[in-house]
């Protein structure tokens, strides 16, 4: 027989690799036309945003930033642009876990929400567009 632990949340906080896996899962479910643009995106999971990033965004509390999309606007990309860095999605583990504890939503749902919103902001989507995308990726 099992030890009666089934169905309970893990007692340890998910590590960066676990969050990255959830984010990759969310990215993989984002439909076209975005999927093509996201094929080369790099996922980076860090504990917190650095001071430079927080300052640039006018954020004082590092817990206020759960994710960030670094990349050039879609219209500026060129096929001949081989020297450019790939776009990056930064996810910040501690603020994500903080929000997870505060909201009680499943962590995969929360990570999907953050990824979709970062992608959405980058592509200039409206909130309605993002909700539709989140439903598709959920």
C-alpha positions as CSV (number, residue, x, y, z in Angstrom):
1,X,0.0,0.0,0.0
2,X,1.0,3.6,-0.5
3,X,2.2,5.8,2.3
4,X,-0.8,8.0,2.2
5,X,1.1,10.9,0.6
6,X,-0.7,10.9,-2.7
7,X,-2.5,14.1,-3.6
8,X,-0.4,16.2,-1.2
9,X,1.7,19.1,-2.4
10,X,5.5,18.4,-2.2
11,X,6.9,19.7,1.0
12,X,10.0,21.2,-0.7
13,X,9.9,24.2,-3.1
14,X,10.3,23.4,-6.8
15,X,13.8,24.1,-8.0
16,X,14.8,26.1,-11.0
17,X,14.8,23.0,-13.2
18,X,11.2,22.1,-12.2
19,X,10.0,25.6,-13.1
20,X,11.9,25.6,-16.4
21,X,10.3,22.3,-17.3
22,X,6.8,23.8,-16.6
23,X,7.7,26.9,-18.7
24,X,8.9,24.7,-21.6
25,X,5.7,22.7,-21.4
26,X,3.7,26.0,-21.6
27,X,5.8,27.3,-24.5
28,X,5.3,24.1,-26.4
29,X,1.5,24.5,-26.2
30,X,1.5,28.1,-27.5
31,X,0.0,27.9,-31.0
32,X,1.0,29.4,-34.3
33,X,1.8,32.1,-35.4
34,X,3.8,32.5,-32.1
35,X,5.3,29.0,-32.0
36,X,7.6,29.7,-35.0
37,X,9.0,32.8,-33.3
38,X,9.4,31.0,-30.0
39,X,11.3,28.0,-31.5
40,X,14.7,29.5,-30.5
41,X,13.7,31.3,-27.4
42,X,16.0,30.7,-24.4
43,X,14.4,30.0,-21.0
44,X,16.4,31.3,-18.0
45,X,15.2,30.7,-14.4
46,X,16.8,32.9,-11.8
47,X,16.0,33.4,-8.1
48,X,15.3,37.1,-8.6
49,X,15.6,39.8,-11.2
50,X,18.9,41.7,-10.9
51,X,19.0,45.3,-9.7
52,X,19.7,46.6,-13.2
53,X,16.5,45.0,-14.5
54,X,14.4,46.1,-11.6
55,X,15.7,49.7,-11.9
56,X,15.0,49.7,-15.6
57,X,11.4,48.7,-15.0
58,X,10.9,51.0,-12.1
59,X,10.3,48.1,-9.7
60,X,11.5,48.4,-6.1
61,X,10.5,45.1,-4.6
62,X,12.1,42.1,-6.5
63,X,9.1,40.0,-5.4
64,X,7.0,42.1,-7.8
65,X,8.6,40.7,-10.9
66,X,7.9,37.1,-11.8
67,X,9.0,37.1,-15.4
68,X,10.5,39.1,-18.3
69,X,10.8,38.7,-22.0
70,X,14.1,40.0,-23.4
71,X,14.1,40.4,-27.2
72,X,13.7,42.6,-30.1
73,X,10.2,43.5,-31.3
74,X,9.1,41.0,-33.9
75,X,9.0,43.4,-36.8
76,X,12.8,44.1,-36.4
77,X,13.9,40.5,-36.9
78,X,15.6,39.6,-40.1
79,X,16.7,36.3,-41.6
80,X,20.1,37.7,-42.2
81,X,20.5,38.7,-38.6
82,X,22.7,35.8,-37.5
83,X,24.7,37.8,-35.0
84,X,21.9,38.6,-32.7
85,X,21.2,36.8,-29.5
86,X,18.1,34.7,-29.4
87,X,15.2,36.1,-27.4
88,X,15.1,35.1,-23.8
89,X,12.4,34.6,-21.3
90,X,13.5,35.1,-17.7
91,X,11.5,33.5,-15.0
92,X,12.2,34.5,-11.4
93,X,11.8,31.5,-9.0
94,X,11.3,33.2,-5.6
95,X,8.6,35.7,-6.7
96,X,6.8,32.8,-8.6
97,X,6.8,30.6,-5.5
98,X,5.7,33.6,-3.4
99,X,2.7,34.2,-5.8
100,X,2.0,30.4,-5.9
101,X,1.8,30.3,-2.1
102,X,-0.4,33.5,-2.0
103,X,-2.8,32.4,-4.7
104,X,-3.0,28.7,-4.2
105,X,-3.3,28.1,-8.0
106,X,-1.4,25.0,-9.3
107,X,2.2,26.0,-10.1
108,X,1.9,24.8,-13.7
109,X,-1.1,27.1,-14.2
110,X,0.8,30.0,-12.7
111,X,4.0,29.4,-14.8
112,X,1.8,29.0,-17.9
113,X,0.1,32.3,-17.1
114,X,3.5,34.1,-16.7
115,X,5.0,32.6,-19.8
116,X,1.9,33.5,-21.9
117,X,1.8,37.0,-20.6
118,X,5.5,37.6,-21.2
119,X,5.1,36.3,-24.8
120,X,1.9,38.3,-25.2
121,X,3.5,41.6,-24.1
122,X,6.3,41.0,-26.5
123,X,4.0,40.4,-29.4
124,X,1.8,43.3,-28.5
125,X,-1.3,41.3,-27.7
126,X,-4.3,42.6,-25.8
127,X,-5.4,41.1,-22.5
128,X,-8.3,39.4,-24.4
129,X,-5.8,37.9,-26.9
130,X,-3.7,36.6,-24.0
131,X,-6.7,35.0,-22.3
132,X,-7.4,33.1,-25.5
133,X,-3.8,32.1,-25.8
134,X,-3.7,31.0,-22.2
135,X,-6.8,28.8,-22.7
136,X,-5.1,27.3,-25.7
137,X,-1.9,26.6,-23.8
138,X,-3.5,25.6,-20.5
